[in-house]
């Protein structure tokens, strides 16, 4: 999904777009039209900033898969690839690798290491390119994994893919074999990731991380407007738009 499309479908940007249209109508002295648009903007604000709709949309994505419970796996000794998809990092010479990973990337890596520690014949496949031309996401993930006690020989990297579709294709072309494959990414992103890996011919066990909705928060529908609800709405809309794109293409 391009940055332009993301900008246009961002629920907060859509709110400001409606407000802008209302102001134009007001300046053009079209009071009735301005009133209708401002009412629409108010209704849209309540939809995106209160939990009811954002929670329902987000939970419909996050509830599709649950983290892998190792004790339920039939053969824990089987060779296993644990693919951890990247999600951003920064650069600062003062800080260790774990402090440079984004919160989402760190959450995904933690889930991958949890599984790796319980599956003795597993290998971490760490994924992600570098948009800046500096240290790739995959390498930053591996550096963090090494700091947290993972053996270097138990890691592999795919530093070229720039999105989930490319990550799936790269794995299929370079690492796919007879190993069991566990896929780790954020819960909201997992349905799209599973679909794309299956398209690439890879059957995966999904193990989501970074749940936005936990426990009783899944059932909170009525609260005061908040940026948290807007963020949940944004995440859900982006994922549904991306799913639609790949289903159509």
N, C-alpha and C positions, 0 to 999 in steps of 0.2 A: 504494500500500500504506500503510495507516494505521500510526501509531506504535505502537498497541496490538498489531497483528499482528506488526510488526517485533520488538517486545519479546518476544512469546511464542515466536517461531521463532528467536530469537537462540540459537545453540548454547551459548554460555557461560551464558545465563540458564536454558536447559534443564538444564544441569549442576547449577546451584544449586537448581533446582526439585526435581530428584531427591534431592539431598542433604537438602533440607528435608523431603521425604516420609519419607526414611529416619530422620531425627531424630524426626519425629512418631511413626513406628512404634516407635521405641526408647522414647519416653516412654510410649507406650501398652502397653509391655511385649510387643509383638508381635515377638519377636526374629527369628523365621524370616523374616517379611515385611521387617523392617529389613535383615537380611543380604542378601536378594535385591535389594532396592533399592540398597543400597550397592555391591554387585557390579555392578549395572547402571550406576550412576553412574561407577564406575571404568572400565568398558568404554567408556562414552560419552566419558569424559575422554581415553582413549587414541585413540579414533576421531577426535576433533576437534583434538587437540593434536599428533599425529604426522602426517607428511606424506602418507601413503598415500592416504587418502580425500579430504582437502582438495585435494591436488594434482590428483588425477584429475578431481574435480568442476570445479575452477577452470579447468584446462587444456581441458576439454571446451567451455567457453565462449570462452576467449581464442584458441583455435586456429582458430576458424571463419573469421576474416578476418585479412588482413595489411595493413600500411600501403601506401598507394598509391605505386607507383614511377612517377614522372613520365615517365621515358624509355619506359615501356611504353604510355603514352597515345597514341592515334592522332593527335589534333589538339590540340596544346598551346596553340594560339592561340584555341581556341573559348572563348566567354564561359562562365565557371564561377563558381558560388556554393560557397563553402567554409563550411559551417555548423559552428560550434564551440559545443557544448553546455556550459553553465555547471556549475560544481561548487564554489561557495562562496568566500567571502572574508571578511576582517575589516575593522575600522576602527581607524585610528591616524593622527592628524594628522602624526606625525613621519616617516611612511614613504611612499615612492612606491608607485604602484599595483601594480607587479610584486611588491612585498614583502607586499602585502595579500591577494593571491590565494592560495587553498589550493594545496598541492602538485599535486593532481589537476587543478585548473583551469589552473594554469601549464603542466602537461604537455600538456593539450589545446590550449592556445593556441600553444604552441611547435610542435606538429604542424601546426596550421592555418597558421602563418606560414611554416613550411618549404614547404608546398605553394603558398602564395600567392607566395612569392619565385620559384618555378619556373614559375608559370603567369601570364604577363603580363596576361591579360585576366580575372583572377579578382577576386572581391570576397569579403571576409570577412563572414559573417553571424554576429554575436555574440549569444548567447542567454542569457537568465536574468533572473528577476525579483528583487525585494527583499522578503524575508520581514519585514524590520524597518521598511520604509517609508523607508529611507535610500537610498544609491546602489545601483542595481540591479546584478546580476551582469554583465549585458551591457555596461553603461557602464564597469564596472571592467575588463572584458576589453578594451574598446576603448581605454581610457586606457593600459593596459599595451602594447597593440599599437602605439599612437602613440609611446610611449617607445622602442620597439624598432625604429622606423623605418618603420612602415606608414603610408601616406598616408591621411588622414582620409576623402578622397573614395572610397577603396577599402574602406570599412567601412560596414556597416549594423547596426542593433540591433533585437532584439525583446525588449523589456523586460517584457512582460506574462505570458508563459507561466511556470507554476510547476512543471511536470514535463515529462517527455519527450513524453507524448501531446499536451499543450497546445502544446509547441514545434513538433511536426510539423504540427498543425492550423493554427497561426499562420503558419508558413512557407507552407503550401499556399494560404492565403487572401490573403497579403499580398505574397509575393515570388516565388512560383512562376511560371515562364515557360518559355522555350526553353533556358535555361542548363543546362549539365551541373551536377550537384549532387554534391559530395563531403561526406560526413558525418564529423565528427571527435568522438569521445567515448572514454571509457576502454574498453579491450579487453573487460573482463568485462561491460560494459554494452552493447556493440555489437550483439549478437544481438537484444536487446529494442528498441533504438533503430531498427534497420533494419526490424524488423517493424512498428513503429508508424508510421514514415514511409511504408512501403509501403501501410499501411492508409489513410493520408491521400492516397494517390495519387501519392507522390513516389518515383521510382526513384533510388536513391543509389549512389555508389561509397563503400564504407566505408573509412575510414583510421583504425584504432584507435591509441590512445596509452596510456600508463600501464600497460604490461604488468606484472603482478605476478610472473609466472613467465618467466624469461629463460634461454636457453641450457640448461646442464646442470641447472638447478633444476627444469625440467619433468620430469626423470627421477629426482629425489630422492624416494624413497618411505619410507626408514627413517632416522629421526633421533630425537634426544631430543625430548620434548614442548616446545613453544614457543608463545608468544603469536602468532608469525607464522603458524603453521599454523591457529590458531583464527581469526585475522583472514581468512585465505584461505577457511576453511570458512564464515564469516559472509557474506563477499561472494558466494560461490557460492550459498548457500541463499537469500539475499535476491533474487538475480537469477532463480533458478529459480522461486521463489514468485511473483515479479512476472510472469514469462513465463506461468506457469500461470493467473494471474488474468486476463491479457489474452486468452489463448486461450479461456478459458471464457466471459468476458463478451462 
